[in-house]
Amino acid sequence: MSSPSRLLAGTFLTTALLAGPALAQGEPVQSAPPNAPDQTPASEGQTRAPQPESPVALNQEVIAEGLPHLWAMEFLPDGRMLVTAKSGVLHIITPEGEVSEAISGLPEVDAVGQGGLLDVALANDFAETGRIFVSFSEPREGGNGTSVASARLVLEEGGGGASLEDVAVIFRQEPTYDGRLHFGSRIVPTDNGSLYVTVGERSDDPIRDQAQELQSGLGKIFRITPEGEPVEGNPFADGNDGALPEIWSLGHRNVQSATLDDEGRLWTVEHGARGGDELNLPEAGRNYGWPEVAYGITYGGAPIEGGITQSAETEQPVYYWDPVIAPSGMAYYQGDEFPEWDDTFLVGGLVAQAVVVLHMEGDRVAQERHIDIGARVRDVRVGPDGAVYAVTESRNSGQSSIVKLTKAG
């Protein structure tokens, strides 16, 4: 990467989006037939919500491109962006698109397949401590696994680069597995300092079955302290029958989208196979079904397990997609730029190549809109200015861009 501090500063393209894709207003965005046409939703409105009848007009601006393959972005208090490069380094990007030198010093990552340096999040006391958390695929004897590290980000005076101190791995998903797929993962700090950590179930059959086992860390959502310990009050904190006390919920496939709403509740969107991407409101100790209960079909076209979509022992998704959007990254919108979007969820779509806007009524999806970005969206965040920022990636070039969405006019 040449001349990082001058890499792609400035604006490259501004596009007015007057009404999104040329689809009938009030009709669902998804018009292709489902992969599993014989499956029916468990409740009305659980899939294919209508588009808004009066979508807000947008401007789309590329503020930086030609970046290394990025996975996640987090805003610093001064408005700059801290981004993870999948190869294993951090960068800081200014609102004008100027990119810092690589901030190295994190633990080694296993950047194979879907692995690498993944999410980044600021501790709730970052202003006082400078503490950040990152998730990554950690190389281990016999394979790899998703881990979380903490570090102190020391920002250089004058708004330049930064360095890392006190780097330590605080949490490791077990068991180790020799694979390239389904690492998750997102880190969601809460107001009390605890962290939700999402992971994958490593994809392969039969290892994915461990998503149903409380003695395994595959296919789970965890709730841990900043030191990596189980949070008091976790549903399996007593460790009975060997259950991992860090577990919050189970039966998940590959969760790469997670955020809190204005009530502090965790929401997630997880990858399905061919169909079955799920929006969930994970509750303590609940089972979300994978792989025994799921919408969609396998990549080979066969039913998933027995093709069961509903069970009294497992939770239904709030909403699901078939065909998939391939979700990655998620934010809860509250801001001045888009008052029409207040209390919506914004989800990055890899296959959809869009920012997916979910308008909620209570805890159900009332409307769905896709903001066409024209590239795979890996992460989406709300900036301190109220604008929406999307991290894109290209499979062909291995490079990323950052796109800013503002209200037209």
Secondary structure, DSSP 8 states (H G I E B T S, - for coil): ---GGGTT-S---EEEESSSSS--TTSBS--S--SSTT---SSTTSS--B--SS---EEEEEEEEEE--EEEEEE-TTS-EEEEETTTEEEEE-TT--B---B--S-----STT-SEEEEEE-TTHHHH-EEEEEEEEEETTEEEEEEEEEEEEE-TTS--EEEEEEEEEEE-SS-B--SS-----EEE-TTS-EEEE-B--S-TTGGGGGG-TT--TTEEEEE-TTS-B-TT-TTTT-GGG--TTEEEE--SBEEEEEE-TTS-EEEEE--SBS-EEEE---TT-B--TTTS-SSB-TTSSBSTT-----TTS---SEEESS---EEEEEEE--SS-GGGTTEEEEEETTTTEEEEEEEETTEEEEEEEEE-SSEEEEEEE-TTS-EEEEEE-TTT--EEEEEEEE--
